Each structure stands twice: as structure tokens, then as C-alpha cells.
Amino acid sequence: MNIDAEVRDIKKYVIEISRKMDELLYDREITAIMKLSETSLYKFFEDEPILYKIEDLKVRYK
């Protein structure tokens, strides 16, 4: 292999690693936002009446 081919391979791997890092960061951000909304909306939903009960379900999954 010559140096140009090795540089192209390294660049390809760096781009792939960068893309995977972006995906991981995106997933982590989504998880953090979900956790934040869960904790911040807890009091709001705690005071709300229950609109539906288990008996209201037409289909039950196990």
C-alpha cells in the first residue's frame, strides 16, 4: 500500500467513527430529555384524574 491509500483508509475510518459518535450522542440526548420530562411532569400527571382503566382496553398484550 502506498501512503495515499493508507490516508484514504484512515479518513474513511475517522468519518465512520465520527458518525457513530454522533449517533451515540443523539441517543444519549434523547434519553436525557425523556428522563427530564418524566421527572418534571411527574407532579402534573400525579394530580390528573385517570381517564382510562385496564378494563377499557379492547386488546390486551402479554
PDBQT receptor file of N, H, CA, C and O in Angstrom, charges set to zero:
ATOM      1  N   MET A   1       0.838  -1.197   0.000  1.00  0.00    +0.000 N 
ATOM      2  CA  MET A   1       0.000   0.000   0.000  1.00  0.00    +0.000 C 
ATOM      3  C   MET A   1       0.871   1.245   0.000  1.00  0.00    +0.000 C 
ATOM      4  O   MET A   1       1.935   1.287   0.618  1.00  0.00    +0.000 OA
ATOM      5  N   ASN A   2       0.403   2.227  -0.690  1.00  0.00    +0.000 N 
ATOM      6  H   ASN A   2      -0.461   2.193  -1.192  1.00  0.00    +0.000 HD
ATOM      7  CA  ASN A   2       1.139   3.482  -0.656  1.00  0.00    +0.000 C 
ATOM      8  C   ASN A   2       0.504   4.413   0.390  1.00  0.00    +0.000 C 
ATOM      9  O   ASN A   2      -0.534   4.101   0.975  1.00  0.00    +0.000 OA
ATOM     10  N   ILE A   3       1.128   5.514   0.598  1.00  0.00    +0.000 N 
ATOM     11  H   ILE A   3       1.971   5.768   0.123  1.00  0.00    +0.000 HD
ATOM     12  CA  ILE A   3       0.690   6.447   1.640  1.00  0.00    +0.000 C 
ATOM     13  C   ILE A   3      -0.690   7.022   1.328  1.00  0.00    +0.000 C 
ATOM     14  O   ILE A   3      -1.495   7.208   2.241  1.00  0.00    +0.000 OA
ATOM     15  N   ASP A   4      -0.975   7.303   0.066  1.00  0.00    +0.000 N 
ATOM     16  H   ASP A   4      -0.321   7.152  -0.675  1.00  0.00    +0.000 HD
ATOM     17  CA  ASP A   4      -2.281   7.864  -0.307  1.00  0.00    +0.000 C 
ATOM     18  C   ASP A   4      -3.421   6.910   0.044  1.00  0.00    +0.000 C 
ATOM     19  O   ASP A   4      -4.459   7.339   0.549  1.00  0.00    +0.000 OA
ATOM     20  N   ALA A   5      -3.233   5.646  -0.216  1.00  0.00    +0.000 N 
ATOM     21  H   ALA A   5      -2.390   5.297  -0.625  1.00  0.00    +0.000 HD
ATOM     22  CA  ALA A   5      -4.264   4.653   0.104  1.00  0.00    +0.000 C 
ATOM     23  C   ALA A   5      -4.455   4.534   1.608  1.00  0.00    +0.000 C 
ATOM     24  O   ALA A   5      -5.584   4.411   2.084  1.00  0.00    +0.000 OA
ATOM     25  N   GLU A   6      -3.371   4.569   2.350  1.00  0.00    +0.000 N 
ATOM     26  H   GLU A   6      -2.454   4.669   1.963  1.00  0.00    +0.000 HD
ATOM     27  CA  GLU A   6      -3.478   4.496   3.811  1.00  0.00    +0.000 C 
ATOM     28  C   GLU A   6      -4.190   5.716   4.376  1.00  0.00    +0.000 C 
ATOM     29  O   GLU A   6      -4.992   5.596   5.302  1.00  0.00    +0.000 OA
ATOM     30  N   VAL A   7      -3.901   6.883   3.826  1.00  0.00    +0.000 N 
ATOM     31  H   VAL A   7      -3.249   6.980   3.074  1.00  0.00    +0.000 HD
ATOM     32  CA  VAL A   7      -4.560   8.113   4.276  1.00  0.00    +0.000 C 
ATOM     33  C   VAL A   7      -6.051   8.039   3.972  1.00  0.00    +0.000 C 
ATOM     34  O   VAL A   7      -6.872   8.442   4.796  1.00  0.00    +0.000 OA
ATOM     35  N   ARG A   8      -6.407   7.528   2.795  1.00  0.00    +0.000 N 
ATOM     36  H   ARG A   8      -5.741   7.201   2.126  1.00  0.00    +0.000 HD
ATOM     37  CA  ARG A   8      -7.833   7.373   2.455  1.00  0.00    +0.000 C 
ATOM     38  C   ARG A   8      -8.528   6.413   3.413  1.00  0.00    +0.000 C 
ATOM     39  O   ARG A   8      -9.650   6.676   3.845  1.00  0.00    +0.000 OA
ATOM     40  N   ASP A   9      -7.873   5.305   3.749  1.00  0.00    +0.000 N 
ATOM     41  H   ASP A   9      -6.961   5.091   3.397  1.00  0.00    +0.000 HD
ATOM     42  CA  ASP A   9      -8.447   4.343   4.697  1.00  0.00    +0.000 C 
ATOM     43  C   ASP A   9      -8.634   4.971   6.072  1.00  0.00    +0.000 C 
ATOM     44  O   ASP A   9      -9.671   4.797   6.713  1.00  0.00    +0.000 OA
ATOM     45  N   ILE A  10      -7.624   5.698   6.512  1.00  0.00    +0.000 N 
ATOM     46  H   ILE A  10      -6.782   5.839   5.991  1.00  0.00    +0.000 HD
ATOM     47  CA  ILE A  10      -7.719   6.353   7.824  1.00  0.00    +0.000 C 
ATOM     48  C   ILE A  10      -8.849   7.371   7.820  1.00  0.00    +0.000 C 
ATOM     49  O   ILE A  10      -9.617   7.454   8.778  1.00  0.00    +0.000 OA
ATOM     50  N   LYS A  11      -8.953   8.137   6.754  1.00  0.00    +0.000 N 
ATOM     51  H   LYS A  11      -8.329   8.069   5.975  1.00  0.00    +0.000 HD
ATOM     52  CA  LYS A  11     -10.028   9.137   6.655  1.00  0.00    +0.000 C 
ATOM     53  C   LYS A  11     -11.396   8.465   6.684  1.00  0.00    +0.000 C 
ATOM     54  O   LYS A  11     -12.324   8.954   7.329  1.00  0.00    +0.000 OA
ATOM     55  N   LYS A  12     -11.516   7.328   5.973  1.00  0.00    +0.000 N 
ATOM     56  H   LYS A  12     -10.763   6.931   5.449  1.00  0.00    +0.000 HD
ATOM     57  CA  LYS A  12     -12.782   6.591   5.949  1.00  0.00    +0.000 C 
ATOM     58  C   LYS A  12     -13.151   6.125   7.366  1.00  0.00    +0.000 C 
ATOM     59  O   LYS A  12     -14.305   6.237   7.781  1.00  0.00    +0.000 OA
ATOM     60  N   TYR A  13     -12.165   5.603   8.099  1.00  0.00    +0.000 N 
ATOM     61  H   TYR A  13     -11.228   5.512   7.762  1.00  0.00    +0.000 HD
ATOM     62  CA  TYR A  13     -12.423   5.137   9.464  1.00  0.00    +0.000 C 
ATOM     63  C   TYR A  13     -12.757   6.285  10.403  1.00  0.00    +0.000 C 
ATOM     64  O   TYR A  13     -13.608   6.138  11.280  1.00  0.00    +0.000 OA
ATOM     65  N   VAL A  14     -12.109   7.414  10.233  1.00  0.00    +0.000 N 
ATOM     66  H   VAL A  14     -11.418   7.534   9.520  1.00  0.00    +0.000 HD
ATOM     67  CA  VAL A  14     -12.395   8.580  11.075  1.00  0.00    +0.000 C 
ATOM     68  C   VAL A  14     -13.820   9.074  10.822  1.00  0.00    +0.000 C 
ATOM     69  O   VAL A  14     -14.531   9.431  11.762  1.00  0.00    +0.000 OA
ATOM     70  N   ILE A  15     -14.227   9.094   9.575  1.00  0.00    +0.000 N 
ATOM     71  H   ILE A  15     -13.650   8.804   8.813  1.00  0.00    +0.000 HD
ATOM     72  CA  ILE A  15     -15.598   9.509   9.246  1.00  0.00    +0.000 C 
ATOM     73  C   ILE A  15     -16.607   8.536   9.847  1.00  0.00    +0.000 C 
ATOM     74  O   ILE A  15     -17.627   8.957  10.394  1.00  0.00    +0.000 OA
ATOM     75  N   GLU A  16     -16.330   7.242   9.749  1.00  0.00    +0.000 N 
ATOM     76  H   GLU A  16     -15.502   6.900   9.305  1.00  0.00    +0.000 HD
ATOM     77  CA  GLU A  16     -17.232   6.239  10.318  1.00  0.00    +0.000 C 
ATOM     78  C   GLU A  16     -17.317   6.364  11.844  1.00  0.00    +0.000 C 
ATOM     79  O   GLU A  16     -18.405   6.282  12.414  1.00  0.00    +0.000 OA
ATOM     80  N   ILE A  17     -16.189   6.560  12.492  1.00  0.00    +0.000 N 
ATOM     81  H   ILE A  17     -15.305   6.627  12.029  1.00  0.00    +0.000 HD
ATOM     82  CA  ILE A  17     -16.176   6.731  13.951  1.00  0.00    +0.000 C 
ATOM     83  C   ILE A  17     -16.937   7.995  14.333  1.00  0.00    +0.000 C 
ATOM     84  O   ILE A  17     -17.696   7.993  15.302  1.00  0.00    +0.000 OA
ATOM     85  N   SER A  18     -16.742   9.061  13.588  1.00  0.00    +0.000 N 
ATOM     86  H   SER A  18     -16.126   9.063  12.801  1.00  0.00    +0.000 HD
ATOM     87  CA  SER A  18     -17.444  10.317  13.855  1.00  0.00    +0.000 C 
ATOM     88  C   SER A  18     -18.955  10.134  13.728  1.00  0.00    +0.000 C 
ATOM     89  O   SER A  18     -19.717  10.642  14.551  1.00  0.00    +0.000 OA
ATOM     90  N   ARG A  19     -19.384   9.412  12.701  1.00  0.00    +0.000 N 
ATOM     91  H   ARG A  19     -18.766   8.999  12.032  1.00  0.00    +0.000 HD
ATOM     92  CA  ARG A  19     -20.821   9.160  12.506  1.00  0.00    +0.000 C 
ATOM     93  C   ARG A  19     -21.396   8.343  13.666  1.00  0.00    +0.000 C 
ATOM     94  O   ARG A  19     -22.487   8.633  14.156  1.00  0.00    +0.000 OA
ATOM     95  N   LYS A  20     -20.662   7.331  14.096  1.00  0.00    +0.000 N 
ATOM     96  H   LYS A  20     -19.775   7.095  13.698  1.00  0.00    +0.000 HD
ATOM     97  CA  LYS A  20     -21.130   6.511  15.214  1.00  0.00    +0.000 C 
ATOM     98  C   LYS A  20     -21.175   7.319  16.509  1.00  0.00    +0.000 C 
ATOM     99  O   LYS A  20     -22.087   7.144  17.317  1.00  0.00    +0.000 OA
ATOM    100  N   MET A  21     -20.208   8.192  16.708  1.00  0.00    +0.000 N 
ATOM    101  H   MET A  21     -19.468   8.335  16.052  1.00  0.00    +0.000 HD
ATOM    102  CA  MET A  21     -20.209   9.056  17.895  1.00  0.00    +0.000 C 
ATOM    103  C   MET A  21     -21.426   9.975  17.881  1.00  0.00    +0.000 C 
ATOM    104  O   MET A  21     -22.062  10.186  18.914  1.00  0.00    +0.000 OA
ATOM    105  N   ASP A  22     -21.751  10.524  16.701  1.00  0.00    +0.000 N 
ATOM    106  H   ASP A  22     -21.234  10.353  15.862  1.00  0.00    +0.000 HD
ATOM    107  CA  ASP A  22     -22.932  11.378  16.582  1.00  0.00    +0.000 C 
ATOM    108  C   ASP A  22     -24.198  10.613  16.941  1.00  0.00    +0.000 C 
ATOM    109  O   ASP A  22     -25.070  11.140  17.632  1.00  0.00    +0.000 OA
ATOM    110  N   GLU A  23     -24.302   9.373  16.475  1.00  0.00    +0.000 N 
ATOM    111  H   GLU A  23     -23.593   8.945  15.914  1.00  0.00    +0.000 HD
ATOM    112  CA  GLU A  23     -25.470   8.552  16.796  1.00  0.00    +0.000 C 
ATOM    113  C   GLU A  23     -25.563   8.285  18.294  1.00  0.00    +0.000 C 
ATOM    114  O   GLU A  23     -26.646   8.372  18.875  1.00  0.00    +0.000 OA
ATOM    115  N   LEU A  24     -24.446   7.965  18.916  1.00  0.00    +0.000 N 
ATOM    116  H   LEU A  24     -23.567   7.894  18.445  1.00  0.00    +0.000 HD
ATOM    117  CA  LEU A  24     -24.443   7.708  20.355  1.00  0.00    +0.000 C 
ATOM    118  C   LEU A  24     -24.814   8.956  21.146  1.00  0.00    +0.000 C 
ATOM    119  O   LEU A  24     -25.580   8.878  22.106  1.00  0.00    +0.000 OA
ATOM    120  N   LEU A  25     -24.281  10.098  20.752  1.00  0.00    +0.000 N 
ATOM    121  H   LEU A  25     -23.658  10.162  19.972  1.00  0.00    +0.000 HD
ATOM    122  CA  LEU A  25     -24.617  11.343  21.432  1.00  0.00    +0.000 C 
ATOM    123  C   LEU A  25     -26.087  11.687  21.261  1.00  0.00    +0.000 C 
ATOM    124  O   LEU A  25     -26.731  12.159  22.199  1.00  0.00    +0.000 OA
ATOM    125  N   TYR A  26     -26.624  11.452  20.062  1.00  0.00    +0.000 N 
ATOM    126  H   TYR A  26     -26.101  11.069  19.300  1.00  0.00    +0.000 HD
ATOM    127  CA  TYR A  26     -28.038  11.700  19.810  1.00  0.00    +0.000 C 
ATOM    128  C   TYR A  26     -28.900  10.816  20.711  1.00  0.00    +0.000 C 
ATOM    129  O   TYR A  26     -29.855  11.294  21.323  1.00  0.00    +0.000 OA
ATOM    130  N   ASP A  27     -28.563   9.535  20.791  1.00  0.00    +0.000 N 
ATOM    131  H   ASP A  27     -27.787   9.147  20.293  1.00  0.00    +0.000 HD
ATOM    132  CA  ASP A  27     -29.317   8.622  21.650  1.00  0.00    +0.000 C 
ATOM    133  C   ASP A  27     -29.240   9.049  23.115  1.00  0.00    +0.000 C 
ATOM    134  O   ASP A  27     -30.227   8.978  23.846  1.00  0.00    +0.000 OA
ATOM    135  N   ARG A  28     -28.071   9.486  23.526  1.00  0.00    +0.000 N 
ATOM    136  H   ARG A  28     -27.269   9.544  22.932  1.00  0.00    +0.000 HD
ATOM    137  CA  ARG A  28     -27.898   9.920  24.919  1.00  0.00    +0.000 C 
ATOM    138  C   ARG A  28     -28.704  11.190  25.198  1.00  0.00    +0.000 C 
ATOM    139  O   ARG A  28     -29.290  11.327  26.272  1.00  0.00    +0.000 OA
ATOM    140  N   GLU A  29     -28.737  12.117  24.239  1.00  0.00    +0.000 N 
ATOM    141  H   GLU A  29     -28.261  12.005  23.366  1.00  0.00    +0.000 HD
ATOM    142  CA  GLU A  29     -29.531  13.332  24.399  1.00  0.00    +0.000 C 
ATOM    143  C   GLU A  29     -31.015  13.002  24.508  1.00  0.00    +0.000 C 
ATOM    144  O   GLU A  29     -31.719  13.558  25.351  1.00  0.00    +0.000 OA
ATOM    145  N   ILE A  30     -31.486  12.100  23.658  1.00  0.00    +0.000 N 
ATOM    146  H   ILE A  30     -30.914  11.648  22.973  1.00  0.00    +0.000 HD
ATOM    147  CA  ILE A  30     -32.904  11.706  23.697  1.00  0.00    +0.000 C 
ATOM    148  C   ILE A  30     -33.242  11.079  25.046  1.00  0.00    +0.000 C 
ATOM    149  O   ILE A  30     -34.278  11.390  25.634  1.00  0.00    +0.000 OA
ATOM    150  N   THR A  31     -32.378  10.202  25.536  1.00  0.00    +0.000 N 
ATOM    151  H   THR A  31     -31.537   9.949  25.059  1.00  0.00    +0.000 HD
ATOM    152  CA  THR A  31     -32.598   9.568  26.835  1.00  0.00    +0.000 C 
ATOM    153  C   THR A  31     -32.636  10.609  27.945  1.00  0.00    +0.000 C 
ATOM    154  O   THR A  31     -33.478  10.531  28.840  1.00  0.00    +0.000 OA
ATOM    155  N   ALA A  32     -31.738  11.575  27.896  1.00  0.00    +0.000 N 
ATOM    156  H   ALA A  32     -31.054  11.638  27.169  1.00  0.00    +0.000 HD
ATOM    157  CA  ALA A  32     -31.703  12.624  28.919  1.00  0.00    +0.000 C 
ATOM    158  C   ALA A  32     -32.965  13.476  28.876  1.00  0.00    +0.000 C 
ATOM    159  O   ALA A  32     -33.512  13.826  29.922  1.00  0.00    +0.000 OA
ATOM    160  N   ILE A  33     -33.429  13.810  27.686  1.00  0.00    +0.000 N 
ATOM    161  H   ILE A  33     -32.985  13.526  26.836  1.00  0.00    +0.000 HD
ATOM    162  CA  ILE A  33     -34.657  14.607  27.550  1.00  0.00    +0.000 C 
ATOM    163  C   ILE A  33     -35.858  13.822  28.059  1.00  0.00    +0.000 C 
ATOM    164  O   ILE A  33     -36.727  14.382  28.728  1.00  0.00    +0.000 OA
ATOM    165  N   MET A  34     -35.913  12.531  27.749  1.00  0.00    +0.000 N 
ATOM    166  H   MET A  34     -35.207  12.076  27.206  1.00  0.00    +0.000 HD
ATOM    167  CA  MET A  34     -37.025  11.706  28.229  1.00  0.00    +0.000 C 
ATOM    168  C   MET A  34     -37.023  11.630  29.752  1.00  0.00    +0.000 C 
ATOM    169  O   MET A  34     -38.078  11.730  30.379  1.00  0.00    +0.000 OA
ATOM    170  N   LYS A  35     -35.863  11.457  30.342  1.00  0.00    +0.000 N 
ATOM    171  H   LYS A  35     -35.006  11.376  29.833  1.00  0.00    +0.000 HD
ATOM    172  CA  LYS A  35     -35.762  11.387  31.798  1.00  0.00    +0.000 C 
ATOM    173  C   LYS A  35     -36.147  12.721  32.428  1.00  0.00    +0.000 C 
ATOM    174  O   LYS A  35     -36.846  12.751  33.441  1.00  0.00    +0.000 OA
ATOM    175  N   LEU A  36     -35.702  13.812  31.840  1.00  0.00    +0.000 N 
ATOM    176  H   LEU A  36     -35.134  13.788  31.017  1.00  0.00    +0.000 HD
ATOM    177  CA  LEU A  36     -36.045  15.134  32.347  1.00  0.00    +0.000 C 
ATOM    178  C   LEU A  36     -37.550  15.375  32.279  1.00  0.00    +0.000 C 
ATOM    179  O   LEU A  36     -38.143  15.873  33.235  1.00  0.00    +0.000 OA
ATOM    180  N   SER A  37     -38.162  15.029  31.163  1.00  0.00    +0.000 N 
ATOM    181  H   SER A  37     -37.680  14.624  30.386  1.00  0.00    +0.000 HD
ATOM    182  CA  SER A  37     -39.604  15.235  31.046  1.00  0.00    +0.000 C 
ATOM    183  C   SER A  37     -40.371  14.328  32.000  1.00  0.00    +0.000 C 
ATOM    184  O   SER A  37     -41.407  14.714  32.540  1.00  0.00    +0.000 OA
ATOM    185  N   GLU A  38     -39.858  13.132  32.200  1.00  0.00    +0.000 N 
ATOM    186  H   GLU A  38     -39.016  12.818  31.761  1.00  0.00    +0.000 HD
ATOM    187  CA  GLU A  38     -40.512  12.210  33.136  1.00  0.00    +0.000 C 
ATOM    188  C   GLU A  38     -40.506  12.774  34.557  1.00  0.00    +0.000 C 
ATOM    189  O   GLU A  38     -41.522  12.729  35.251  1.00  0.00    +0.000 OA
ATOM    190  N   THR A  39     -39.371  13.298  34.982  1.00  0.00    +0.000 N 
ATOM    191  H   THR A  39     -38.546  13.334  34.418  1.00  0.00    +0.000 HD
ATOM    192  CA  THR A  39     -39.289  13.825  36.346  1.00  0.00    +0.000 C 
ATOM    193  C   THR A  39     -39.993  15.160  36.487  1.00  0.00    +0.000 C 
ATOM    194  O   THR A  39     -40.578  15.440  37.533  1.00  0.00    +0.000 OA
ATOM    195  N   SER A  40     -39.949  15.998  35.447  1.00  0.00    +0.000 N 
ATOM    196  H   SER A  40     -39.474  15.771  34.596  1.00  0.00    +0.000 HD
ATOM    197  CA  SER A  40     -40.569  17.316  35.572  1.00  0.00    +0.000 C 
ATOM    198  C   SER A  40     -42.081  17.256  35.437  1.00  0.00    +0.000 C 
ATOM    199  O   SER A  40     -42.776  18.108  35.991  1.00  0.00    +0.000 OA
ATOM    200  N   LEU A  41     -42.609  16.278  34.718  1.00  0.00    +0.000 N 
ATOM    201  H   LEU A  41     -42.045  15.586  34.268  1.00  0.00    +0.000 HD
ATOM    202  CA  LEU A  41     -44.061  16.177  34.533  1.00  0.00    +0.000 C 
ATOM    203  C   LEU A  41     -44.716  15.241  35.545  1.00  0.00    +0.000 C 
ATOM    204  O   LEU A  41     -45.933  15.053  35.520  1.00  0.00    +0.000 OA
ATOM    205  N   TYR A  42     -43.938  14.669  36.412  1.00  0.00    +0.000 N 
ATOM    206  H   TYR A  42     -42.950  14.822  36.432  1.00  0.00    +0.000 HD
ATOM    207  CA  TYR A  42     -44.475  13.711  37.378  1.00  0.00    +0.000 C 
ATOM    208  C   TYR A  42     -45.579  14.336  38.228  1.00  0.00    +0.000 C 
ATOM    209  O   TYR A  42     -46.656  13.755  38.364  1.00  0.00    +0.000 OA
ATOM    210  N   LYS A  43     -45.327  15.495  38.793  1.00  0.00    +0.000 N 
ATOM    211  H   LYS A  43     -44.452  15.966  38.683  1.00  0.00    +0.000 HD
ATOM    212  CA  LYS A  43     -46.328  16.155  39.647  1.00  0.00    +0.000 C 
ATOM    213  C   LYS A  43     -47.582  16.504  38.853  1.00  0.00    +0.000 C 
ATOM    214  O   LYS A  43     -48.698  16.369  39.354  1.00  0.00    +0.000 OA
ATOM    215  N   PHE A  44     -47.393  16.951  37.620  1.00  0.00    +0.000 N 
ATOM    216  H   PHE A  44     -46.486  17.061  37.213  1.00  0.00    +0.000 HD
ATOM    217  CA  PHE A  44     -48.546  17.313  36.788  1.00  0.00    +0.000 C 
ATOM    218  C   PHE A  44     -49.452  16.106  36.565  1.00  0.00    +0.000 C 
ATOM    219  O   PHE A  44     -50.667  16.205  36.738  1.00  0.00    +0.000 OA
ATOM    220  N   PHE A  45     -48.883  14.989  36.191  1.00  0.00    +0.000 N 
ATOM    221  H   PHE A  45     -47.896  14.909  36.051  1.00  0.00    +0.000 HD
ATOM    222  CA  PHE A  45     -49.688  13.805  35.925  1.00  0.00    +0.000 C 
ATOM    223  C   PHE A  45     -50.198  13.151  37.196  1.00  0.00    +0.000 C 
ATOM    224  O   PHE A  45     -51.221  12.465  37.174  1.00  0.00    +0.000 OA
ATOM    225  N   GLU A  46     -49.512  13.351  38.286  1.00  0.00    +0.000 N 
ATOM    226  H   GLU A  46     -48.681  13.908  38.304  1.00  0.00    +0.000 HD
ATOM    227  CA  GLU A  46     -49.941  12.779  39.551  1.00  0.00    +0.000 C 
ATOM    228  C   GLU A  46     -51.289  13.351  39.983  1.00  0.00    +0.000 C 
ATOM    229  O   GLU A  46     -52.107  12.642  40.571  1.00  0.00    +0.000 OA
ATOM    230  N   ASP A  47     -51.520  14.618  39.697  1.00  0.00    +0.000 N 
ATOM    231  H   ASP A  47     -50.856  15.194  39.220  1.00  0.00    +0.000 HD
ATOM    232  CA  ASP A  47     -52.758  15.288  40.099  1.00  0.00    +0.000 C 
ATOM    233  C   ASP A  47     -53.885  15.113  39.093  1.00  0.00    +0.000 C 
ATOM    234  O   ASP A  47     -55.025  15.477  39.384  1.00  0.00    +0.000 OA
ATOM    235  N   GLU A  48     -53.599  14.572  37.930  1.00  0.00    +0.000 N 
ATOM    236  H   GLU A  48     -52.673  14.277  37.694  1.00  0.00    +0.000 HD
ATOM    237  CA  GLU A  48     -54.615  14.390  36.900  1.00  0.00    +0.000 C 
ATOM    238  C   GLU A  48     -55.458  13.147  37.187  1.00  0.00    +0.000 C 
ATOM    239  O   GLU A  48     -54.946  12.152  37.701  1.00  0.00    +0.000 OA
ATOM    240  N   PRO A  49     -56.739  13.202  36.856  1.00  0.00    +0.000 N 
ATOM    241  CA  PRO A  49     -57.577  12.011  37.051  1.00  0.00    +0.000 C 
ATOM    242  C   PRO A  49     -57.225  10.928  36.025  1.00  0.00    +0.000 C 
ATOM    243  O   PRO A  49     -56.720  11.225  34.942  1.00  0.00    +0.000 OA
ATOM    244  N   ILE A  50     -57.490   9.706  36.374  1.00  0.00    +0.000 N 
ATOM    245  H   ILE A  50     -57.900   9.465  37.254  1.00  0.00    +0.000 HD
ATOM    246  CA  ILE A  50     -57.259   8.591  35.464  1.00  0.00    +0.000 C 
ATOM    247  C   ILE A  50     -58.405   8.545  34.465  1.00  0.00    +0.000 C 
ATOM    248  O   ILE A  50     -59.563   8.392  34.853  1.00  0.00    +0.000 OA
ATOM    249  N   LEU A  51     -58.095   8.675  33.211  1.00  0.00    +0.000 N 
ATOM    250  H   LEU A  51     -57.154   8.799  32.896  1.00  0.00    +0.000 HD
ATOM    251  CA  LEU A  51     -59.122   8.702  32.172  1.00  0.00    +0.000 C 
ATOM    252  C   LEU A  51     -59.521   7.314  31.709  1.00  0.00    +0.000 C 
ATOM    253  O   LEU A  51     -60.684   7.065  31.390  1.00  0.00    +0.000 OA
ATOM    254  N   TYR A  52     -58.564   6.424  31.675  1.00  0.00    +0.000 N 
ATOM    255  H   TYR A  52     -57.620   6.626  31.934  1.00  0.00    +0.000 HD
ATOM    256  CA  TYR A  52     -58.828   5.080  31.213  1.00  0.00    +0.000 C 
ATOM    257  C   TYR A  52     -58.355   4.071  32.244  1.00  0.00    +0.000 C 
ATOM    258  O   TYR A  52     -57.384   4.300  32.964  1.00  0.00    +0.000 OA
ATOM    259  N   LYS A  53     -59.055   2.961  32.298  1.00  0.00    +0.000 N 
ATOM    260  H   LYS A  53     -59.845   2.776  31.712  1.00  0.00    +0.000 HD
ATOM    261  CA  LYS A  53     -58.672   1.879  33.194  1.00  0.00    +0.000 C 
ATOM    262  C   LYS A  53     -58.324   0.654  32.360  1.00  0.00    +0.000 C 
ATOM    263  O   LYS A  53     -58.575   0.623  31.155  1.00  0.00    +0.000 OA
ATOM    264  N   ILE A  54     -57.764  -0.320  32.983  1.00  0.00    +0.000 N 
ATOM    265  H   ILE A  54     -57.559  -0.295  33.961  1.00  0.00    +0.000 HD
ATOM    266  CA  ILE A  54     -57.401  -1.554  32.287  1.00  0.00    +0.000 C 
ATOM    267  C   ILE A  54     -58.626  -2.181  31.634  1.00  0.00    +0.000 C 
ATOM    268  O   ILE A  54     -58.531  -2.753  30.548  1.00  0.00    +0.000 OA
ATOM    269  N   GLU A  55     -59.746  -2.076  32.276  1.00  0.00    +0.000 N 
ATOM    270  H   GLU A  55     -59.824  -1.611  33.157  1.00  0.00    +0.000 HD
ATOM    271  CA  GLU A  55     -60.979  -2.669  31.739  1.00  0.00    +0.000 C 
ATOM    272  C   GLU A  55     -61.420  -2.009  30.436  1.00  0.00    +0.000 C 
ATOM    273  O   GLU A  55     -62.179  -2.606  29.671  1.00  0.00    +0.000 OA
ATOM    274  N   ASP A  56     -60.957  -0.783  30.169  1.00  0.00    +0.000 N 
ATOM    275  H   ASP A  56     -60.341  -0.298  30.789  1.00  0.00    +0.000 HD
ATOM    276  CA  ASP A  56     -61.336  -0.067  28.953  1.00  0.00    +0.000 C 
ATOM    277  C   ASP A  56     -60.587  -0.577  27.718  1.00  0.00    +0.000 C 
ATOM    278  O   ASP A  56     -60.977  -0.263  26.593  1.00  0.00    +0.000 OA
ATOM    279  N   LEU A  57     -59.543  -1.340  27.907  1.00  0.00    +0.000 N 
ATOM    280  H   LEU A  57     -59.226  -1.595  28.821  1.00  0.00    +0.000 HD
ATOM    281  CA  LEU A  57     -58.753  -1.815  26.779  1.00  0.00    +0.000 C 
ATOM    282  C   LEU A  57     -59.518  -2.846  25.962  1.00  0.00    +0.000 C 
ATOM    283  O   LEU A  57     -60.165  -3.737  26.513  1.00  0.00    +0.000 OA
ATOM    284  N   LYS A  58     -59.436  -2.716  24.669  1.00  0.00    +0.000 N 
ATOM    285  H   LYS A  58     -58.910  -1.992  24.222  1.00  0.00    +0.000 HD
ATOM    286  CA  LYS A  58     -60.068  -3.691  23.781  1.00  0.00    +0.000 C 
ATOM    287  C   LYS A  58     -59.122  -4.850  23.520  1.00  0.00    +0.000 C 
ATOM    288  O   LYS A  58     -59.558  -5.991  23.373  1.00  0.00    +0.000 OA
ATOM    289  N   VAL A  59     -57.826  -4.560  23.463  1.00  0.00    +0.000 N 
ATOM    290  H   VAL A  59     -57.472  -3.633  23.582  1.00  0.00    +0.000 HD
ATOM    291  CA  VAL A  59     -56.817  -5.580  23.195  1.00  0.00    +0.000 C 
ATOM    292  C   VAL A  59     -55.814  -5.529  24.355  1.00  0.00    +0.000 C 
ATOM    293  O   VAL A  59     -55.357  -4.457  24.751  1.00  0.00    +0.000 OA
ATOM    294  N   ARG A  60     -55.488  -6.694  24.882  1.00  0.00    +0.000 N 
ATOM    295  H   ARG A  60     -55.860  -7.565  24.561  1.00  0.00    +0.000 HD
ATOM    296  CA  ARG A  60     -54.502  -6.765  25.962  1.00  0.00    +0.000 C 
ATOM    297  C   ARG A  60     -53.306  -7.559  25.478  1.00  0.00    +0.000 C 
ATOM    298  O   ARG A  60     -53.443  -8.638  24.902  1.00  0.00    +0.000 OA
ATOM    299  N   TYR A  61     -52.160  -7.015  25.715  1.00  0.00    +0.000 N 
ATOM    300  H   TYR A  61     -52.049  -6.138  26.183  1.00  0.00    +0.000 HD
ATOM    301  CA  TYR A  61     -50.921  -7.680  25.328  1.00  0.00    +0.000 C 
ATOM    302  C   TYR A  61     -50.262  -8.270  26.559  1.00  0.00    +0.000 C 
ATOM    303  O   TYR A  61     -50.330  -7.709  27.653  1.00  0.00    +0.000 OA
ATOM    304  N   LYS A  62     -49.630  -9.401  26.360  1.00  0.00    +0.000 N 
ATOM    305  H   LYS A  62     -49.575  -9.857  25.472  1.00  0.00    +0.000 HD
ATOM    306  CA  LYS A  62     -48.939 -10.048  27.489  1.00  0.00    +0.000 C 
ATOM    307  C   LYS A  62     -47.475  -9.760  27.429  1.00  0.00    +0.000 C 
ATOM    308  O   LYS A  62     -46.720 -10.214  28.288  1.00  0.00    +0.000 OA
TER     309      LYS A  62
